[in-house]
Amino acid sequence: MIFARRLLALVLLLTTGCALIDRMSGVADTRALQETGVAAEAVILRIWDTGITVNDDPVIRMDVEVYPVEGEAWAATIPKSLISRLDVPQFQPGQTIHVRYDPKDRTRVGLDEYKYR
């Protein structure tokens, strides 16, 4: 009985820890946009380090210009994106990246994670 309680406590702790890391790294927002977001391309205007790393991979912030398939382009900020340290050269100002945005709130933009797996 004590073992089962300890195991349950450990599972709950690990689950909570993973959810916290997903929120801190922007992964939770990115996954949410995969469900309802609209695919578009964006040009990186500016990047900077958030000071957060997950497994030695940086979490960056980006200012981008979003170019939807239809309609006018707009500037947006992607507050947090977890980037593989091997992919850092792809995320520099002037580079075109794949994003998803919330059609109801175009300020919500995130990386199209399926394009970077």
Buried (B, 14 or more C-beta within 10 A) or exposed (E): EEEEEEEEEEEEEEEEEEEEBBEBBBBBBBEBBBEEBBBBBBBBBEBEEBEBEBEEBBBBBBBBBBBBEEEEBBEBEBBBBBBBEEEEEEBEEEBEBBBBBBEEEBEBBBBBBEEBE
